[in-house]
Amino acid sequence: MFDFLMNEEQQKLQQEVRDFVGSIDKQLILDMDAEKVQYPTHFLQEAGRRNLLGLRFPKEYGGR
């Protein structure tokens, strides 16, 4: 969308997130949106495995 505004690192992260979301069962996404799933364990474990949970924290504190 706004790829021309993002640097290479940001574009790589965007692609990682797209790949992650694309790998998740669509029904789980819909159930999460409808609040049918209280704690999506598999979703969070996979996000953690891909190092996507610490995005908002500085690298010095374990973020990206």
C-alpha positions as CSV (number, residue, x, y, z in Angstrom):
1,M,0.0,0.0,0.0
2,F,2.5,2.6,1.2
3,D,5.6,0.6,0.4
4,F,7.4,3.6,-0.8
5,L,7.2,5.2,2.7
6,M,8.7,2.2,4.4
7,N,12.4,1.3,4.6
8,E,13.6,-2.2,3.9
9,E,13.4,-3.4,7.5
10,Q,9.8,-2.2,7.8
11,Q,8.9,-3.9,4.5
12,K,10.5,-7.2,5.7
13,L,8.5,-7.0,9.0
14,Q,5.3,-6.3,7.0
15,Q,5.9,-9.4,4.9
16,E,6.6,-11.5,8.1
17,V,3.3,-10.4,9.6
18,R,1.4,-11.1,6.3
19,D,3.0,-14.6,6.2
20,F,2.0,-15.2,9.8
21,V,-1.6,-14.1,9.4
22,G,-1.8,-16.1,6.2
23,S,-0.7,-19.3,8.0
24,I,-3.4,-19.0,10.7
25,D,-6.7,-20.9,10.2
26,K,-9.3,-18.4,8.9
27,Q,-12.0,-19.7,11.3
28,L,-9.7,-19.0,14.3
29,I,-9.4,-15.4,13.1
30,L,-13.2,-15.1,12.7
31,D,-13.7,-16.6,16.1
32,M,-11.2,-14.2,17.7
33,D,-13.0,-11.3,16.0
34,A,-16.4,-12.5,17.3
35,E,-14.8,-13.0,20.8
36,K,-15.7,-16.7,20.8
37,V,-12.1,-17.5,21.7
38,Q,-10.9,-16.1,25.0
39,Y,-7.2,-16.9,24.8
40,P,-5.9,-18.1,21.4
41,T,-3.0,-20.2,22.8
42,H,-1.9,-21.5,19.4
43,F,-2.0,-18.1,17.8
44,L,0.0,-16.5,20.6
45,Q,2.6,-19.3,20.7
46,E,3.1,-19.0,16.9
47,A,3.4,-15.2,17.1
48,G,6.0,-15.6,19.9
49,R,7.9,-18.3,17.9
50,R,8.1,-15.8,15.0
51,N,9.2,-13.0,17.4
52,L,6.2,-10.9,16.6
53,L,5.0,-10.2,20.2
54,G,7.8,-7.8,21.2
55,L,7.3,-5.4,18.3
56,R,6.5,-2.3,20.3
57,F,9.4,-2.7,22.8
58,P,13.0,-1.4,22.2
59,K,15.6,-4.1,21.3
60,E,17.4,-3.5,24.6
61,Y,14.3,-4.9,26.4
62,G,13.8,-7.9,24.1
63,G,11.8,-6.2,21.4
64,R,12.5,-5.8,17.7
